[in-house]
Amino acid sequence: MLTQDTALVVDDSNTARRMIASTLRDRLNCQKVLEAASGDEALQLLKQNASIDWIFCDWEMPGMTGEQVLSEVRKDPQTAHIPFMMVTTRNDRDSLVTAVQLGVTAYIVKPFNALTLEEKINNTRQRMERRNAERVTVKKNQPLALRFSEHGDVPGQLVDVSLSGLLAKGPLEKLRGICIFDTVTIMAKIDHPDVSMLKLPAEVIRMEADPKSPGKRDTVRIAFRFQSMESDMRHALADWIDQLNH
């Protein structure tokens, strides 16, 4: 169910918009559905509504195409995280590859019915929930630099990580004075063709004694929640997690 979610439906066809919107309302209980008849209108609505949780966008539109809308959404750190469902009559491999490279979340081929759309949305939600929740525990030494705006750089070691945040440990002496909700840039080297250094914006959500070393008082564990980041950095983060998992 999408009871608490806001969806944006983008299609130059009024009939197509209504079909998707009614499916969202009637079958998934999404009561807040915004509609746009063009890519330009969609981008304006995104600027005006910071709470949009889903985008359903037709590929073949006059003026700004769905491909261009997707590119703009992924470039903006405020919208890069939003699930983007591309709706299209194209079912060839080249189009699918293009959409994946641009960062599409799911691909829905026309014609489709309400049941197909509902299943696609539910499968996407489950996949996203699994991926966001999946934490990778580090098996080897993975150094980090924790760059606090008011406390400078603090060395750390990665404990585990997911797409939503990470757990690290560091020296208590250098972490004195750090508070919950303090912001930080977490830096880590990565083997990636486009990004050599991860720079992950985050905030502190928890600090605790290291349960694996109860007698050791000079080291603490600190949990971070990631904040909005550029799409290339989020993709690099996902690749880093995959590397750590193998």
Stockholm file with secondary structure:
# STOCKHOLM 1.0

chainA/1-246         MLTQDTALVVDDSNTARRMIASTLRDRLNCQKVLEAASGDEALQLLKQNASIDWIFCDWEMPGMTGEQVLSEVRKDPQTAHIPFMMVTTRNDRDSLVTAVQLGVTAYIVKPFNALTLEEKINNTRQRMERRNAERVTVKKNQPLALRFSEHGDVPGQLVDVSLSGLLAKGPLEKLRGICIFDTVTIMAKIDHPDVSMLKLPAEVIRMEADPKSPGKRDTVRIAFRFQSMESDMRHALADWIDQLNH
#=GR chainA/1-246 SS CCTTCEEEEECSCHHHHHHHHHHHHHHHCCCEEEEESSHHHHHHHHHHCTTCCEEEEESCCSSSCHHHHHHHHHHSTTTTTSCEEEEESCCSHHHHHHHHHHTCSEEEESSCCHHHHHHHHHHHHHHHHHHHHCCEECCSCCEEEEEETTTEEEEEEEEEECSSEEEEEEEHHHHTTCCTTCEEEEEEECCCSSCSEEEEEEEEEEEEECTTCTTCCSEEEEEEEECCCCHHHHHHHHHHHHHHTC
#=GC SS_cons         CCTTCEEEEECSCHHHHHHHHHHHHHHHCCCEEEEESSHHHHHHHHHHCTTCCEEEEESCCSSSCHHHHHHHHHHSTTTTTSCEEEEESCCSHHHHHHHHHHTCSEEEESSCCHHHHHHHHHHHHHHHHHHHHCCEECCSCCEEEEEETTTEEEEEEEEEECSSEEEEEEEHHHHTTCCTTCEEEEEEECCCSSCSEEEEEEEEEEEEECTTCTTCCSEEEEEEEECCCCHHHHHHHHHHHHHHTC
//
